Amino acid sequence: EDETVMLYTMMPEAGVDYEFRQEMVHGLGVVQILPAAACVNPGSVWALAVGWGTAVSITEDFVVELDLVDGSGTIFHSETFPISEWPSSEWSENTLAWGTYALTMPEGLMPGEYLVDMSLSPVNSDWVFNQSETMTVPLTVSDDACENGRLPETAVSLELRFGDDIRLLGYETRQDDAL
């Protein structure tokens, strides 16, 4: 890899090309997790992008459950999302897929330190299922403007990725006559 050429494997292999950061159920786990922000305001939306991977073929469809939890373990808000636009029951061994989830913060949520617990549940409730592992992401809720919170109303909104760690959500331009 250099500044003009980048190589990707066309047939990634679990344990060789990627590892699970957390195996959620047998053979299905989180490869990468990208929270949009570490701070959020009450009433706003907090986004989470998750890179999923498999080590075995998945035969069931799963949903992602996100629970907003305080330090004492009280769940303040929960939402459920499809794991991906691509149903997990179609994922074969060594599959990589992305899921994006937008958790809406309650309007009257008190400022403080919270956790977002992420777990999986099968869509088919008749399926015999051992509890999913939980992955936790810390989150600060603040009444003050979060530096990584809402975009200004005058900003041009977009969604660009630069590698794995940087996302450009929008931009704003202005002309400075001093130059």
C-alpha positions in Angstrom: 0.0 0.0 0.0 1.2 3.5 -0.8 -0.4 6.9 -1.6 -1.7 5.7 -5.0 -2.3 1.9 -4.6 -4.3 0.1 -1.9 -4.9 -3.6 -1.9 -7.9 -5.4 -0.4 -8.5 -9.1 0.0 -11.5 -10.2 -2.0 -12.1 -13.2 0.2 -11.5 -12.1 3.8 -11.1 -14.9 6.4 -12.0 -14.8 10.1 -9.0 -15.2 12.3 -6.6 -14.3 9.4 -7.9 -11.0 7.9 -10.1 -9.9 10.8 -10.7 -10.6 14.4 -13.8 -10.1 16.6 -13.5 -7.3 19.1 -16.4 -9.1 20.7 -18.1 -12.3 19.7 -21.8 -11.7 20.3 -23.2 -15.1 19.5 -21.4 -18.2 18.3 -19.6 -17.3 15.1 -21.0 -13.7 14.8 -19.2 -10.7 16.3 -18.2 -7.1 16.2 -15.2 -6.4 14.0 -15.3 -2.7 14.3 -17.5 -0.2 16.2 -17.6 3.5 15.4 -19.7 5.8 17.6 -20.5 9.1 15.9 -19.9 11.1 19.1 -18.8 10.7 22.7 -21.2 13.5 23.8 -24.9 14.0 22.9 -27.7 16.4 23.9 -31.1 15.4 25.2 -33.6 15.1 22.3 -30.8 14.6 19.7 -29.8 11.4 17.8 -26.7 9.4 18.5 -25.4 7.2 15.7 -23.4 4.0 15.9 -21.8 2.2 12.9 -20.9 -1.5 13.5 -18.8 -3.7 11.3 -20.0 -7.3 11.7 -18.1 -10.4 10.8 -18.8 -14.2 10.8 -16.7 -17.2 11.4 -19.5 -19.6 10.5 -22.6 -19.4 8.3 -25.5 -17.7 10.1 -28.9 -19.3 9.7 -31.0 -16.8 11.8 -32.0 -13.2 11.4 -30.9 -11.0 14.3 -31.9 -7.5 15.5 -29.6 -5.2 17.4 -30.9 -3.9 20.8 -29.4 -0.6 22.1 -30.1 0.2 25.8 -29.2 3.6 27.3 -28.2 2.7 30.9 -27.1 4.9 33.8 -24.4 4.0 36.3 -26.8 2.1 38.6 -28.0 -0.1 35.7 -31.3 1.6 35.1 -32.4 1.4 31.5 -33.7 4.8 30.4 -34.4 4.1 26.7 -34.2 1.1 24.4 -34.5 0.8 20.6 -34.3 -2.2 18.3 -32.8 -2.1 14.7 -32.3 -4.7 11.9 -28.7 -5.9 12.2 -28.0 -4.7 8.6 -29.8 -3.9 5.3 -28.5 -7.4 4.4 -30.4 -10.1 6.6 -28.0 -12.0 8.8 -29.6 -15.3 7.8 -27.9 -14.8 4.4 -24.4 -14.4 5.8 -22.1 -17.2 5.0 -18.8 -18.1 6.7 -16.3 -15.2 6.5 -18.9 -12.5 5.8 -18.3 -8.8 6.6 -21.3 -6.4 6.8 -22.1 -3.0 8.2 -25.0 -1.9 10.3 -25.8 1.7 11.2 -28.1 2.5 14.2 -29.5 5.9 15.2 -30.5 6.0 18.9 -32.8 8.9 19.8 -32.1 10.5 23.2 -35.2 11.2 25.3 -36.0 15.0 25.5 -36.0 15.1 29.3 -32.8 13.0 29.8 -30.7 14.3 32.7 -27.1 15.2 31.9 -24.5 12.7 33.1 -22.5 9.7 32.2 -24.3 6.8 30.6 -23.6 3.5 28.8 -25.1 2.2 25.6 -25.4 -1.6 25.9 -25.6 -3.4 22.5 -26.9 -7.0 22.3 -28.4 -9.2 19.6 -31.8 -11.0 19.6 -33.2 -13.5 17.1 -36.1 -12.3 15.0 -37.7 -15.8 15.3 -38.7 -16.1 18.9 -39.1 -19.9 18.5 -35.4 -20.3 17.9 -33.5 -21.8 20.8 -31.1 -19.0 21.8 -28.5 -18.6 24.4 -28.2 -15.0 25.6 -26.1 -12.6 23.4 -23.0 -11.1 24.8 -23.2 -7.4 25.4 -20.9 -4.7 24.1 -20.8 -1.4 25.9 -20.1 2.1 24.6 -19.7 5.1 27.1 -21.7 8.2 26.3 -21.9 11.6 27.9 -25.3 13.5 27.9 -24.9 17.2 28.3 -27.3 20.2 28.3 -24.4 22.3 26.9 -23.5 22.2 23.3 -21.3 19.1 22.6 -18.4 19.9 20.4 -19.2 16.8 18.4 -23.0 17.2 18.7 -25.4 18.8 16.2 -24.2 20.5 13.0 -25.0 24.2 12.7 -28.2 24.8 10.7 -26.2 26.6 8.0 -23.8 23.6 7.5 -24.0 21.4 4.4 -24.8 17.9 5.7 -22.9 14.9 4.2 -21.4 11.6 5.2 -17.9 11.0 4.1 -15.5 8.4 5.6 -11.7 8.9 5.7 -10.3 5.5 6.7 -11.7 3.8 9.8 -11.5 6.6 12.3 -12.6 9.9 10.7 -16.1 10.8 9.4 -17.0 14.2 7.9 -20.7 14.9 8.8 -20.8 18.3 7.2 -19.1 21.6 6.4 -19.6 25.3 6.4 -17.8 28.0 4.4 -17.4 31.7 4.9 -15.4 34.4 3.2 -13.0 36.5 5.3 -12.4 39.9 3.8 -9.2 40.4 5.9 -7.0 38.4 3.5 
